[in-house]
Amino acid sequence: MNRNLRLGYLYTVCAYFGIGGLWVMFLQQRGLTLVQIGLCESLFHLTGWIFEVPAGILADRFSYRTMLILSRLAAVGHGLIMLTAHDFWWFLFGFFLLGWAANLQNGTLEALLYETLVDGDQTKRYPQVTSTMNTILKVAGMVGLTIAGWLIQHHAMLTYQLYLVGAGSALLIAIFLHEPQQHQQRARQLTLWQIVKAAFIGLKRTPKLTTLMLFNAIFIATGYAYYSYFQSVMTAHGFKSAVITGILVVITLLNVLSVQLTPKLQQRWSAFKILRTFSLILLTVLLITGVNRLPVLVIGDFIVNMLMAAMAPLMSSYYNELVSSGERATLLSVSSMFYSIIMSLSFPIIGWLIERVGFAASFAWIGSGLLVLTLIGYLLTLKFKH
């Protein structure tokens, strides 16, 4: 069990090493237009729409370990195309492979680690395990992104050479992972149709799970949009490379602190209290953004990133407590699919709104809209209870 956990952590370092995070700048250097780059991004999310749940079904039916191996093979293919392609259509295919790499991995590693604890009758350790994994993920992603920032202007090809090293290393680690025994036994007894049917029954039987998935998708999509479009604020104010790097380092440290605190929050507060508090903090940040003062926007970016960092281990714990082993990866993939759908629909709309009225006003309006929806939902809940 402990060996599998250590390999899982090491896999996380290699698979989530963020050296390829500045792919927009990389593709611009390779001669792609912004429209073509946007199409690559759209295909990546479209792949998530279509294949997220099928990938989870395959993981539940066959092997978590096999899906992770296939995921990293797709990542290696993506890296090779980014290094060797000169034609737009090849780059587009590369982002299809990247989408598959993400689909095959999303929820699968978490499911494998949880089932590893099931074999050892140690599921109470999962909040700490997922907290550790998300800490590693955040640090590895930001370290890779920082290195990419140093290399992208003069050594862009080296960034994807290092990406290939990370993807290949994760592939080797996945080969040595041990498939959880109880999951392996159950997978042999289930057909694909039985898994799909059980997953839909599970969602219908547990409306709390569906509500959590939709809440998480909206919360993370809003936070990610704030974080991503804040880059336009840094550009507009002429932030130097050193300042941008400093902000990224502070965000990394705050994210690590946030992830490490989540197990303590789970010990003291119920899930409802934690999520309600997080929602109020996010709404407050969005509304205060409307004052359009740079220090407020920077602090808001820090807080939003901390909230998103904490949400990942929290929701992973809540999901795994509510789903059964036979359809674990399938249902975790449904959550990722909800996020992909909301991101694909909201991201371009928010970008359009920012172009029209600016960053501060856009997110103040979004905060106002979410506040109204929250109040309506609260009043409806009171009515139904009465």
Salt bridges, closest charged atoms under 4 A:
GLU41 OE2 - HIS45 NE2 2.90
GLU115 OE1 - ARG186 NH2 3.10
GLU115 OE2 - ARG328 NE 2.75
GLU179 OE2 - HIS183 ND1 2.83
GLU355 OE1 - ARG356 NH1 3.71
